Amino acid sequence: MLTEPRLSSLNIVRVAPLGKRGPIASVDLRGYTDAVDLAFRDLGGDGPAIVFLHGLFGSSQNWAGMGRRLSHLGRCLLLDLRNHGDSPHAPTHTLADCMQDVVDWAQLHAHAPLRLIGHSMGGLVAMGFALTHPELTAGVASLDIAPRVYAREHGRELRALRTDISLCRSRAELDALISPILPDAAMRQFILTNAVHDGEGFRWRLNVPVLATSTLNGDFVNVHGRFDGPATLVAGGRSPYVTRADHAVMLHYFPRAVIRTIPGADHWLNASAADEVAGILTEFLHRTMADAIKEPGFRP
């Protein structure tokens, strides 16, 4: 199972949109289209903020179970990145966009420095944030993604997301409709978390046209710098996303990085290897505690 069920007891919080902030010195901001008012879930918890960022086609929902497990180590905040979940649609989806969205969100909602945990696309955003805003970062953990350029892919998923689902009347009909495109049941379940009721039928809540043209996978070429704080890279042993060569790349940007591989885990390792991931992230969060309680860079 790839996702946790949506928690009806949690509030989705929206904030007013902010104007463009000052430039980030070490990242190319071309194409940045101003921050959007990110939706997020506040799971509560005691201690400095822990900010969770989901992967492509995901949402804050994907981190709900892990956030509950780690809430004794800090205030767990689960974000919906732009064009995903309950956050607004925007005309672009670049790494610079997503990093600046998190900066502007945090200025209102979290005491810096932040402890950032991201999976896949969210890992790229988290690592980029740490490199460009080290003064606002107490630590960064990336799940199954390295700080480098990745090829654009996800053709099957995008084909499924372009399917007209307005005439479907049940989840079973949705599943049957996209099954020829996505034969893997677990992947279908993951994609179908983005199908929401619309009148008698359904619609996709993702901004599919913009995500189909997103450059985010290739944008890390524009990020420079080094983060000397605590960092962790967790790789899935059955996933192709992090190779042995990526270990050196991670240590180039993050000299204090701890690199762990979970042998039986796939790319969605926060679900397929939840116990192992929780243990590794617990160690990471303990390492970040001293930096997380230092004088904050900003307060909401």
ABEGO torsion letter per residue (X at the ends): XABBBBBAABBBBBBBBBBBBBBBAABBABGBAEBBBBBBBBAEEBEBBBBBBBBBGBBAAAAAAAAAAAAAAEBBBBBBBBGBEABBBBABBBAAAAAAAAAAAAAAABBOBBBBBBBEAAAAAAAAAAAABAAABAEBBBBGBBBBBBBBBGAAAAAAAABBAAABABAAAAAAAAAAABABAAAAAAAAAABBBBEABBBBABBAAAAAABAAAAAAAABBEBBABBBBBBBBAABAABBAAAAAAAAAABAABBBBBBAABBABAAAABAAAAAAAAAAAAAAAAAAAABBBABBX
